[in-house]
């Protein structure tokens, strides 16, 4: 097949105007909030009590997968550690700011048991400031039991 010079020139011109191959698509550098799938509250909750309630809502029969139980345990441990840290810092702060140290508290308790405290039977016992489950609390409880045993022996 032969082309006349005019048609050949037109074909060459069209060949120069053909689109060039596209470059490879570039990856988006900025994270797009719409591209992140919405996560369930079971996956995002950090409070162990709320997480437990969410797990029970999601579970049909009360069974929870191991990875979610591990998440719950980890959240509970984290909350316990934060509570202990807070208790330690408040106890240290209390002692530094003129709070009563444990030896003074013990002296006052023993005075009251020997009758040196003249307030009478209508006095209320002081609230224990030791955190629950601490060594200090167990010592207070043991000491109180010893005082009660002493009172029984004297009667």
C-alpha positions as semicolon CSV with decimal commas, in nm:
position;residue;x (nm);y (nm);z (nm)
1;X;0,000;0,000;0,000
2;X;0,138;0,336;-0,087
3;X;0,060;0,676;0,066
4;X;0,061;1,003;-0,105
5;X;0,303;1,255;0,048
6;X;0,025;1,450;0,212
7;X;-0,120;1,143;0,392
8;X;0,229;1,027;0,496
9;X;0,303;1,366;0,652
10;X;-0,031;1,359;0,834
11;X;0,045;1,012;0,977
12;X;0,384;1,128;1,105
13;X;0,224;1,430;1,273
14;X;-0,035;1,210;1,444
15;X;0,241;0,972;1,557
16;X;0,416;1,260;1,734
17;X;0,093;1,352;1,914
18;X;0,017;1,004;2,050
19;X;0,008;0,993;2,429
20;X;0,322;0,876;2,604
21;X;0,301;0,589;2,856
22;X;0,194;0,707;3,199
23;X;0,436;0,703;3,492
24;X;0,377;0,454;3,770
25;X;0,123;0,587;4,020
26;X;0,285;0,759;4,318
27;X;0,203;0,646;4,672
28;X;0,026;0,898;4,890
29;X;0,263;1,028;5,156
30;X;0,007;1,190;5,385
31;X;-0,216;0,947;5,574
32;X;-0,574;0,980;5,470
33;X;-0,818;0,951;5,759
34;X;-1,086;0,818;5,526
35;X;-0,867;0,528;5,418
36;X;-0,833;0,396;5,776
37;X;-1,113;0,151;5,842
38;X;-1,326;0,237;6,143
39;X;-1,220;0,012;6,428
40;X;-1,456;-0,147;6,678
41;X;-1,452;-0,025;7,037
42;X;-1,321;-0,368;7,146
43;X;-1,003;-0,291;6,953
44;X;-0,959;0,065;7,079
45;X;-1,080;0,065;7,443
46;X;-0,810;0,097;7,714
47;X;-1,021;0,102;8,031
48;X;-1,044;-0,262;8,151
49;X;-1,397;-0,226;8,289
50;X;-1,534;-0,076;7,968
51;X;-1,338;-0,327;7,760
52;X;-1,490;-0,613;7,960
53;X;-1,841;-0,477;7,902
54;X;-1,771;-0,438;7,529
55;X;-1,638;-0,794;7,510
56;X;-1,954;-0,924;7,677
57;X;-2,172;-0,727;7,436
58;X;-1,989;-0,871;7,136
59;X;-1,976;-1,230;7,263
60;X;-2,284;-1,441;7,197
61;X;-2,204;-1,720;7,441
62;X;-1,960;-1,551;7,682
63;X;-1,652;-1,697;7,516
64;X;-1,381;-1,447;7,429
65;X;-1,089;-1,514;7,192
66;X;-0,746;-1,548;7,350
67;X;-0,601;-1,235;7,188
68;X;-0,884;-1,023;7,331
69;X;-0,844;-1,181;7,676
70;X;-0,473;-1,099;7,659
71;X;-0,565;-0,739;7,574
72;X;-0,799;-0,725;7,874
73;X;-0,533;-0,863;8,108
74;X;-0,278;-0,616;7,976
75;X;-0,521;-0,326;8,030
76;X;-0,589;-0,445;8,386
77;X;-0,216;-0,471;8,462
78;X;-0,156;-0,125;8,321
79;X;-0,436;0,022;8,536
80;X;-0,302;-0,154;8,848
81;X;0,049;-0,021;8,784
82;X;-0,084;0,333;8,741
83;X;-0,287;0,301;9,063
84;X;0,018;0,175;9,256
85;X;0,234;0,456;9,118
86;X;-0,031;0,709;9,217
87;X;-0,062;0,558;9,566
88;X;0,316;0,563;9,615
89;X;0,347;0,922;9,502
90;X;0,055;1,035;9,721
91;X;0,200;0,847;10,021
92;X;0,539;1,010;9,968
93;X;0,374;1,347;9,922
94;X;0,168;1,296;10,238
95;X;0,475;1,217;10,449
96;X;0,664;1,516;10,313
97;X;0,377;1,756;10,374
98;X;0,350;1,686;10,745
99;X;0,136;1,373;10,723
100;X;0,152;1,123;11,007
101;X;0,410;0,849;10,971
102;X;0,314;0,487;11,052
103;X;0,506;0,476;11,384
104;X;0,307;0,772;11,516
105;X;-0,017;0,608;11,404
106;X;0,078;0,290;11,592
107;X;0,152;0,488;11,911
108;X;-0,190;0,650;11,896
109;X;-0,358;0,315;11,844
110;X;-0,181;0,161;12,144
111;X;-0,266;0,461;12,364
112;X;-0,632;0,417;12,278
113;X;-0,624;0,048;12,366
114;X;-0,466;0,111;12,709
115;X;-0,732;0,358;12,810
116;X;-0,505;0,664;12,793
117;X;-0,729;0,819;12,536
118;X;-1,019;0,975;12,730
119;X;-1,263;1,021;12,442
120;X;-1,499;0,744;12,549
121;X;-1,685;0,469;12,371
122;X;-1,861;0,694;12,120
123;X;-1,547;0,772;11,923
124;X;-1,526;0,652;11,569
125;X;-1,220;0,465;11,446
126;X;-1,001;0,661;11,207
127;X;-1,013;0,569;10,841
128;X;-0,715;0,369;10,726
129;X;-0,520;0,561;10,462
130;X;-0,322;0,261;10,338
131;X;-0,409;0,141;9,987
132;X;-0,606;-0,187;9,980
133;X;-0,392;-0,496;9,941
134;X;-0,072;-0,319;10,047
135;X;0,173;-0,443;10,307
136;X;0,088;-0,146;10,528
137;X;-0,279;-0,244;10,531
138;X;-0,201;-0,604;10,624
139;X;0,020;-0,479;10,910
140;X;-0,263;-0,258;11,037
141;X;-0,506;-0,550;11,024
142;X;-0,264;-0,782;11,204
143;X;-0,197;-0,521;11,469
144;X;-0,569;-0,468;11,522
145;X;-0,618;-0,843;11,567
146;X;-0,339;-0,852;11,825
147;X;-0,505;-0,567;12,016
148;X;-0,835;-0,754;12,017
149;X;-0,662;-1,069;12,147
150;X;-0,498;-0,864;12,424
151;X;-0,838;-0,725;12,523
152;X;-0,980;-1,079;12,543
153;X;-0,687;-1,196;12,758
154;X;-0,735;-0,906;13,003
155;X;-1,106;-0,983;13,051
